[in-house]
Amino acid sequence: MSETFTKTGLLFEKQDTKQITEKFKVREFVLHVQDTNPDYDQYIPFQLKNDKCNQIDAIEKGSTITVKAFPGGRKWQSPDGVMKYFAQ
């Protein structure tokens, strides 16, 4: 497992859960992290998967939350030979 990192900010946006396949679903949300200079505020997208998708159901937009993430990535080659990379 990758190293973890934590980030605290405001829940800026949360999207509906998307069913990708019968066994795989994802839900994206955006964390707004304020910088000391507002010109450089960060809007960081995160993705919840499968049984984790409901973790933000009861959290209202604008609420302060802390996200613990496990960064990682995978590569995948499509049938037509195109290489794609996915953040996890």
ABEGO torsion letter per residue (X at the ends): XBBBBBBBBBBABBBBBBBABAABBBBBBBBBBBBABAAABBBBBBBBBEAAAAAAAABBBGBBBBBBBBBBBBBBBBAAGBBBBBBX
